Amino acid sequence: MQAVYAALMVLTYVLFLTGAESTKRHQWLRAFIPVTAFVLWTMMQPSSAFDALGINLSGFARTMIAVIGAVAVGTLAGLLASRAQQAPAKKGGAPQGGSG
């Protein structure tokens, strides 16, 4: 079961990179956002694939880690999105944002 959970995490990472429109500098870091969200989501479930990892946490600890982790991942996603929006467009690329 641990192998299946690891495979789901890898699949989440690969699917994100497959659907990514560019190879921006922080793209590898951005790809960990859906993986982390998947892990945190499974932590919140009372009985889920997360249990296959054999990590013995109380329900309270699981919930607190997931909630604090979700806030951290959301903050990271916002920072990376802001940084990507501020980055200059590459030559030959489509203009980013705004109407002109």
MIDOTOR-262331 format. One record per residue (C-alpha): x negated, y, z; residue number from 1. Coordinates in steps of 0.5 Angstrom, whole numbers, plus 500, padded with zeros to 3 digits. Example, Ala and Ser with C-alpha at 12.3 -4.5 7.8 and 13.67 -1.06 7.14 Angstrom:
2
ATOM     u     v     w     n
ATOM   475   491   516     1
ATOM   473   498   514     2
//
This chain:
100
ATOM     u     v     w     n
ATOM   500   500   500     1
ATOM   494   505   501     2
ATOM   492   504   494     3
ATOM   499   506   492     4
ATOM   499   512   496     5
ATOM   492   514   493     6
ATOM   494   512   486     7
ATOM   500   517   487     8
ATOM   495   523   489     9
ATOM   491   522   484    10
ATOM   497   521   479    11
ATOM   499   528   482    12
ATOM   492   531   481    13
ATOM   492   529   473    14
ATOM   499   531   471    15
ATOM   497   538   474    16
ATOM   491   538   470    17
ATOM   494   535   464    18
ATOM   500   540   464    19
ATOM   495   546   465    20
ATOM   495   551   460    21
ATOM   487   553   461    22
ATOM   481   551   464    23
ATOM   480   557   469    24
ATOM   475   558   474    25
ATOM   479   556   480    26
ATOM   483   551   476    27
ATOM   480   545   480    28
ATOM   482   548   486    29
ATOM   489   550   484    30
ATOM   490   542   482    31
ATOM   490   540   489    32
ATOM   496   545   491    33
ATOM   501   539   488    34
ATOM   497   534   491    35
ATOM   497   537   498    36
ATOM   504   539   498    37
ATOM   506   531   496    38
ATOM   502   529   502    39
ATOM   505   534   507    40
ATOM   512   532   504    41
ATOM   511   525   505    42
ATOM   508   527   512    43
ATOM   515   530   514    44
ATOM   519   524   512    45
ATOM   521   519   518    46
ATOM   519   513   514    47
ATOM   515   514   508    48
ATOM   508   512   504    49
ATOM   504   517   509    50
ATOM   505   511   514    51
ATOM   501   506   509    52
ATOM   495   510   511    53
ATOM   495   508   518    54
ATOM   494   515   521    55
ATOM   498   514   528    56
ATOM   501   521   529    57
ATOM   507   523   534    58
ATOM   513   526   530    59
ATOM   511   533   533    60
ATOM   504   532   531    61
ATOM   506   530   524    62
ATOM   511   536   523    63
ATOM   507   541   526    64
ATOM   501   539   521    65
ATOM   506   539   515    66
ATOM   509   546   517    67
ATOM   502   549   518    68
ATOM   499   546   512    69
ATOM   505   548   508    70
ATOM   504   555   510    71
ATOM   497   555   508    72
ATOM   498   552   502    73
ATOM   503   557   500    74
ATOM   498   562   502    75
ATOM   492   559   498    76
ATOM   497   559   492    77
ATOM   499   566   492    78
ATOM   492   568   493    79
ATOM   490   564   487    80
ATOM   496   566   483    81
ATOM   494   574   484    82
ATOM   486   572   483    83
ATOM   489   569   476    84
ATOM   493   575   474    85
ATOM   487   580   476    86
ATOM   482   576   471    87
ATOM   481   579   465    88
ATOM   484   576   458    89
ATOM   479   572   454    90
ATOM   477   574   447    91
ATOM   482   572   442    92
ATOM   487   570   448    93
ATOM   494   572   449    94
ATOM   495   579   453    95
ATOM   497   577   460    96
ATOM   503   580   463    97
ATOM   506   587   462    98
ATOM   510   590   456    99
ATOM   506   595   452   100
//
